[in-house]
Amino acid sequence: MAKWAEQGAKEAGAEVKVLKVQELAPESVIERNEAWKATVDATKDVPVATSDDIEWADAIIFSVPTRFGNMPSQMKQFLDIQGGLWASGKTVNKVVSAMTSAQNPHGGQEATLLSLYTSMMHWGAIIATPGYTDQVLFGAGGNPYGTSVTVGQDGKMIEDVEGAVKHQAKRTVTVAEWVKKGNQ
Ligand SMILES: Cc1cc2nc3c(=O)[nH]c(=O)nc-3n(C[C@H](O)[C@H](O)[C@H](O)COP(=O)(O)O)c2cc1C
């Protein structure tokens, strides 16, 4: 989903960085879970996000899997170490949106997105959700909070959300442009 968001944002004219947050789970836990291990391997060359990246970005699209109806602790930790950035006003007016995945169609997708958006309200960020701003959303599960997908036990996505992700990315970039121009 992050790769599709990258494509959508680039098509909208943005300069894009695809980054991950630091993995915090113990090696022993990751080693016991094939899918987790595969994700760690597949993303080993993706740089870890820093406060400087947040400062650099006009828009941020978060992509977080559901963990018991919440954002994962790895992402929460990343947000929680941005207190310095927040205190200096540098999180204000970032245009943000979020996407998620879960194993079940009602596995907590909206709750996960809301958990992230709660922190964004404290940042003074501007949350740009997809709402129902494009027909493509109706064929992709119709989640107005942010694109969400169901991931089967085999690790494959069930709904086709590529178009919805790209639309969400383009919309986020467009709103960020409006904010930036209006703020000059
Ligand atoms: C600790 C943990 C908690 C999870 N909680 C939920 C959940 O509440 N609802 C759900 O549908 N799926 C849940 N899942 C499944 C993940 O959301 C699913 O694996 C994910 O969307 C795919 O991304 P991943 O490869 O990063 O896990 C959970 C997975 C883990 C490891």
The ligand as an ORCA input file, in Angstrom:
! r2SCAN-3c Opt
* xyz 0 1
  C      -0.450     -8.717     17.670
  C      -1.394     -8.690     16.517
  C      -2.660     -8.201     16.701
  C      -3.576     -8.181     15.650
  N      -4.824     -7.696     15.860
  C      -5.742     -7.754     14.874
  C      -7.054     -7.299     15.086
  O      -7.408     -6.770     16.130
  N      -7.956     -7.437     14.063
  C      -7.611     -8.011     12.880
  O      -8.482     -8.136     12.012
  N      -6.353     -8.405     12.620
  C      -5.417     -8.302     13.604
  N      -4.140     -8.719     13.365
  C      -3.784     -9.124     12.007
  C      -3.103     -7.974     11.277
  O      -3.851     -6.814     11.298
  C      -2.734     -8.386      9.878
  O      -1.741     -9.355     10.020
  C      -2.174     -7.191      9.162
  O      -3.165     -6.373      8.739
  C      -1.232     -7.542      8.035
  O      -0.104     -6.787      8.252
  P       1.160     -7.405      8.989
  O       1.788     -8.307      7.973
  O       1.985     -6.243      9.357
  O       0.660     -8.157     10.201
  C      -3.200     -8.705     14.386
  C      -1.893     -9.192     14.203
  C      -0.997     -9.181     15.252
  C       0.393     -9.715     15.020
*
